[in-house]
Amino acid sequence: MTTDQELVRRNLSHCSWPNLYYGVVPHFAGAIGANTVAEIGVAYGYHAESILSALLNVKYFGVDPYLAGYDPKDVFVADVKKIFSETNEQRALDRLYAAVAKNLEKFSDRSKLLRQPSVSAAKTFSDRFFDIVFIDGDHTYAAV
């Protein structure tokens, strides 16, 4: 039986995101000697794994509410439903969150996945806590 973690990993070969920007954060973080990185919008967790694999001394905080219905025009939720063969959007995103959390366990000593909106998560950190904040979350006009 295929696990949800394996389904997420298989999807990586269909994802165009890694070729677009995955080297940017590690390059920039290395250039400035970053110790703490936040990623707003974790999605499949591929970028998180890329950052953590490239930056062996960085503490990573991923923030994503994994919440359905935020943007009916965004194909992301439809893609997640397809990966898990789910009809319910929120159930598909719940499964994705669990799979990403499981896939990031190998970095648990230096990563934390926060399942909440970024505005809520931001309140739990002091000013200037992060050296880099990579924002790739809700892409709606209102959110941006």
C-alpha positions in Angstrom: 0.0 0.0 0.0 1.3 3.4 -0.9 1.6 5.9 2.0 0.6 9.5 1.8 4.3 10.4 2.2 5.1 8.4 -0.9 2.3 10.0 -2.9 3.7 13.4 -2.0 7.2 12.4 -3.0 6.0 11.0 -6.3 4.4 14.3 -7.1 7.7 16.0 -7.0 8.5 14.9 -10.6 5.4 16.7 -11.8 6.1 19.9 -9.9 7.6 22.9 -11.7 8.5 24.9 -8.6 12.0 23.4 -7.9 13.3 24.7 -11.2 11.9 28.1 -10.6 13.5 29.2 -7.3 14.7 26.4 -5.0 18.3 27.5 -5.1 17.7 31.1 -4.2 17.0 30.8 -0.4 20.0 28.6 0.3 22.3 30.8 -1.8 21.1 34.0 -0.1 21.1 32.4 3.3 24.7 31.2 2.8 25.7 34.7 1.6 24.5 36.4 4.7 25.2 33.7 7.2 21.6 33.1 8.1 20.8 31.0 11.1 16.9 31.1 11.0 14.7 30.8 8.0 10.9 31.1 7.8 8.9 29.9 4.9 5.3 31.2 4.6 3.4 28.7 2.5 5.0 25.2 2.8 2.6 23.4 0.5 4.2 20.0 -0.4 7.3 20.6 1.7 9.7 20.2 -1.2 11.2 23.6 -0.7 11.5 23.0 3.1 13.5 19.8 2.4 15.6 21.6 -0.2 16.5 24.3 2.3 17.2 21.9 5.2 19.3 19.7 3.0 21.4 22.5 1.7 21.8 24.5 4.9 22.9 22.1 7.6 23.1 24.6 10.4 19.8 26.5 9.8 16.7 26.4 12.0 13.7 26.3 9.7 10.1 27.3 10.5 7.4 26.5 8.0 4.1 28.2 8.3 1.0 27.0 6.4 -2.6 26.6 7.6 -3.3 23.9 5.1 -6.8 25.3 4.8 -9.1 24.7 1.8 -11.3 27.4 0.3 -8.9 30.3 0.4 -8.8 30.9 -3.3 -11.2 29.1 -5.7 -9.0 30.1 -8.6 -5.8 28.5 -7.3 -5.3 25.0 -8.8 -3.2 23.9 -5.8 -6.1 22.4 -3.8 -7.4 20.6 -6.9 -4.0 19.1 -7.4 -3.8 17.9 -3.8 -7.2 16.3 -4.1 -6.1 14.5 -7.2 -2.8 13.2 -5.5 -4.8 11.7 -2.7 -7.9 10.7 -4.8 -10.0 12.7 -2.3 -13.3 14.4 -3.1 -13.2 16.6 0.0 -10.8 19.6 -0.2 -10.1 19.9 3.5 -9.6 16.2 4.0 -7.0 16.3 1.2 -5.2 19.2 2.8 -5.3 17.5 6.2 -3.6 14.5 4.6 -1.0 16.7 2.9 -0.2 18.4 6.2 0.3 15.0 7.9 2.5 13.7 5.0 4.7 16.9 5.0 5.1 16.7 8.8 6.1 13.1 8.5 8.6 13.8 5.6 10.2 16.6 7.7 10.6 14.4 10.8 14.2 13.6 9.6 15.0 17.3 10.3 13.0 17.6 13.5 16.0 18.8 15.5 16.1 22.0 13.4 12.7 22.4 11.8 9.2 23.2 13.0 6.0 23.1 10.9 3.4 25.5 12.2 -0.2 24.8 11.0 -1.7 28.2 11.3 -2.1 31.4 9.3 1.1 33.5 9.0 -0.5 36.5 10.9 -1.1 34.2 13.9 2.3 32.6 13.7 4.1 35.9 13.5 2.8 36.9 16.9 4.7 34.0 18.5 8.1 35.3 17.4 10.0 38.4 18.5 10.9 41.1 16.1 14.0 40.3 14.0 13.9 36.6 15.1 14.4 35.4 11.5 17.3 36.1 9.2 15.2 35.3 6.1 11.5 35.1 5.6 10.5 33.6 2.3 6.8 34.4 1.5 5.0 32.1 -0.9 1.6 31.7 0.7 -1.9 32.9 -0.2 -1.6 34.4 -3.7 -4.9 36.2 -3.7 -4.8 40.0 -4.4 -6.3 40.7 -0.9 -3.7 38.6 0.9 -0.8 40.1 -1.0 
